[in-house]
C-alpha cells in the first residue's frame, strides 16, 4: 500500500468516525478522488477489520458501525504521541476512575508503538511536570461518552439536573458541545423546555440518555462553545457580591487571571475589584490572597469573615512566638 493510499485511508476513516453517515459522492469530493476509488478504499478498511456499511438510498453512501471487537488502529505519528501523552497525564483528570483505565490503555498502546515514537513520548513526558488539585468535582466517563455521542450525531438527550440553588429538574436538550474548564465540564445545549441556550455543569447532571430524535444544529450566540461558557460564568449572579478597593494599578491586578471578577482603575495606583461567589469562605480567601493592601466595602458578612480570618491568623502567629 503506497504512502498516499495510507494517508487517504486515515482521512477516510477519520471522516467516517466524525459523523453517522456520508454520501459516497461527498466523500469523493472531500478526498479529491473518484467514486470508484472510494469503493476500493472502503473495501480496504473492511479488510482491516473496520465495519463499514453501505447505505441504501438514491445517492448511496457509507457509515461506520460500532463493532464488538476493536479493529487495528490507524494512527499517524502525531496522533499516537498525543494519545500516549494524554493517557499518561490523565491521572489528574476530573473524570471518575480514569486513572486506572488510562494505565491499562497506555500499556496496550505502548506495546505497539514504534521505538522512535516511544522515545519521543518518553522524552516529552520526562520534560513535563503536571500540577494536580484535589477536591474538585468529578464526572462519570460514561456520562461524557453519552453526551459526546449525542453531540456528534445531533440527537436530543434527556437527563436529571440539579441547579446551583439545589433545585432538581428534568431537561431535554439539543447538545452542541462539551467544554472542559479545569476540573469542571460543561455541556452547551439548546434547552427545548425553556427554549434557549444553556450551559450545564456535567457533575450536576444524572442519567443522560439519547431520545433518538435528530435535530438540525442551531447557530450558537457566541464565537464558539468555550466563549459561551466564559460569558455565562462572568455574567452569573452569586449569593455574595464583593466590592474592594485595592492599592495597586489595575494592570497589575488583571495579571492575576485566577481571581475572576472585574477590575476598574480609580487612579494610576488604585483600582476597584468586584467579584462574587456562593461560598463566603472561598470569597474571603481569594481577597486575602490578593497580595495588595485593600479596603472591603461589603457585603457585611464578608467584612466580618475577613475580620475573623485576620484574628485567627494573629492568634496563630502569636502562639508560634510564645515561649
N, C-alpha and C positions, 0 to 999 in steps of 0.2 A: 504494500500500500504506500503510495507516494506521500511526501510531507504535505502537499497541497490537499490531497484527499483526506488525510488525517485531520488537518485543520478544519476542513469543511464539515467533517463528521462531528467534531467538537461543537462547532457553531450550530449545526442542525440539532444536535442533542440538547444544547442549551435552549434553543427556541422551543422545542417540544416540551421541555420542563417548565418553561415560563408561562404557558397557558394551556388550557384544556385541549383545544383543537385548532388545527391550521389547515386552510385550503391548500391543495398542492401547488396551485399557481402562485399563491402568495409566498410560499416557501421558496419556490424557484426564483421569484423576483428578489427576495431578500438575500439569497445566496448568489445571484447572478449566474444561474445555470439553467439548463433545460428541465422540463418535467421528467424526461427520461432519466436524467442524472439523479434527480430527487428520488425516483423509484429505486434506482440502483443503491443509492446511499441508505435508503430505508431498509433494504434487504441486508446491507452490511451491518446495520445496527441490530437487526433481528438475529443475525448470525452471532453477534457478540453477546446476545442474551437480553437485549432490551425489548420489552413487549410493546412494539409499535403497532397499533391497529389502524386499519384503513377505515375511513368514514364514508358512509353512503350519502348520496345526495347529488344534485345537479353538478356541483363543482368537484365533488370528491375531496379527500383530504386525509390527514393523519392525526392521531393522538397517541400519547404515551400512557399506557395502562399501568397502574400500580401492580407490581409483581409480588409473588410470595417469597421470592429469594432475590437478594441483591446481585445484579449483574456486575460485570467488571466496570470499574470506574475509569472514565476517560478524563484525565486532568492534565492541563499544561503545567509547566514548572511553577509559574506564579500562583496558580490556584492551589497546587499541592502545598506550597510553602505557607500560604495564607491559612489553609485549613489546619496544618500541623501547629503553627504558632497559636492560632485561635484556641485549639484544644488544650495546649499547654498552659495557657493563661486563663482558662475557663474556671479554675478553682475559685477565683474571686468574683464570679458572676453572681447575679441576683436570682438565679433560677434554681429551684429546689432540686437536689440530687444530681446536679450537673457535674460535680467534681468526679465522682466515681465513674459515671458514664463517659466522661471525657477521657479518663485514663484508659478505659477499655478500648475506646475508638482510636486513641492515639497509638496504642500498641499495635493494633491491626494495620493502621496506615503506615507506620514507620517500617513495618516488615516488608512492605512493597515499594518503599521509596528508593530510587536510585541513590548510590552512595554520595554523588555530588550534591543531591538535594538534602540528604541527611546532614551533611557538613554545613550547608547554608542555614538550615533550620537551627542546628545546634549553635552556630556562631551568633545568629540573631538572638536566640533565647538567652545565651550566656551574657550577652551585652545589654540585656534589658532587665530592669527591675520594676516590679509592679507593686503598688501600694494598694492594699485592700482595706475596706472599712466594714466592720461588722455592725449588726443591729438594724440594718435597713430592711425594707420589705422584700419578700421573695415571691416568686410566681411559679406555678406548676408548668413544667415544659410542655405537657400535653395541651394545656390551655393555649400556650403560644402557638403550638402546631395547628390546632383547630382554627385559630384566628388567622394565622398566616395563609392557610389553605383557602379560607373564605375570601381573604383579600385578593389572592391570586385569581380565583375563579369567579369573582364578582357575585358571590352568593350571600344572601342575608343570613344573619345569625341571631339567635336568642340567648339571653343569659340573665342571671340574677345579679344585681348590683347594689352595693352599699355605698351611699354617698358620704361625703366628708362629714355631714351632720348626722350620720348614723341611720338615715332613712333608707329602708330597703325598697327595691322596686324590681320589676321585670322589664327588660328592654328588648326591642327588636331593632336591629340596625343594619345599614349598608356599610360594611367595613371598607375603609380606604387604605390604611396602612398602620403598622406598628412603629412606635418611636421609642428608642431607648435613651433615657436621660440618667446617666449614672446608675444607681441601684434601682431606679424606677422605670417601669414600662408603661407606655400609654397607647391606647387604641384610639385612633382618629376615625370617626364614623359619622354617617348621617343617621340621626335618631328618627326612626319612622313615626313613633308615637308623638314626639314633641316637634316634629317637622323642622329640624335644624341640625347644624353641625355641632358635635360634641367631642370632647376628649375624655376617655375613661381610664382611670388607674387600673391596670390589669390585676394587681394584687387585691383589688376590691371586687373583682369580677369572679363569678362562680358558674360552673357548668355551662360553658358556651357550647352551642350545638347549631349545626347548619340547618336551615329550614328547607333547603333545596330550591329556593326561589331565586332566580337570577335577576340581576338589575343592570341597567346602563350606568356606568360611573358618572358621578356629578363632578362639577368643577369645584375644587376646594377654594374657599375665600382667603387664600394666602399663597405665597410663593411655593411652599411645599408643606408637608405634614409637620416637620420639625419646627418651622416658623410658626405654624398654627398653635402648636403646643406651647412654645415660648410666649406667644402673645397671650394665651389663656392664663399661663402662670403669672405673668406680670400684671394682668388685669383682675386677678382673683381677689375677692374680699375675704378677710380673715377676722377672727374674733378680736384680736388686739392690733391696733394701728399705732405704731410708734413714730414720734417726730423728735429728732435730735439735732442740736447744733454742734458741729464739730469744729475744733480749732485746727483745721487743715485745709489745704486747697482742694477744690472739687476734683481736679485732675488726679491728685494723689489718691483720693478715696475711690475713684472709679477703677483704679487698678486692682482693687480687691473684688474681683468678679464674683467670689463666693458669697458676698454679702446679700445680693438681691436688693430689691427696692430701688429708689430713685435718689439721685444726688443733684442738688441745685446750688450753684455758687451764691454766696452772700457778699463776699469781698474776695480779695486776692488770697487771703489766708484763712477764710472761714467758709463753711457751706452748711446747708441743711440736708440731712439724711432722713428719708422716710422709708420705713419697712414694716412688715406685718407678719403675723403668724398666729396659729391657733394654740401653740404651745408657749406659755408665758416664760417658762424656764429657758427654753431654747432662744427665745427672742432676747431675753436679758443677757444670755451668754454671748450671742452674736454682737451685741452692742459693747459688752465688756471686752471683747476680743478685738475691737477696732484698732487699738493701739494709739488713739488720739485722746486729748482732753475733750470732754463732751459735756453738754447740758441736756438732760432729757426733759422734754416738755409734757410728756404724758404718753399713755394714759396713767392714771393714779396707781393702778395695780402694778404697772411696770416700774414706776418710780419706787414703789415700796419693795418690789422684788429685788431691784438693783441695790437698794439700801441694805436689805437682808444679806445679799451676797457679799457686799463690802464688809459688813460686820463679821461675817463668818471668816472671811479672808484675814481680817485684822486679828481675830482671835487665834486663827491658825498660826499666823506669823509670831504673835506674842508668845504662844505656847512653845514654839521652837527655840525661843531665846531665854526661856526661864531656866534657872539652874536646876 
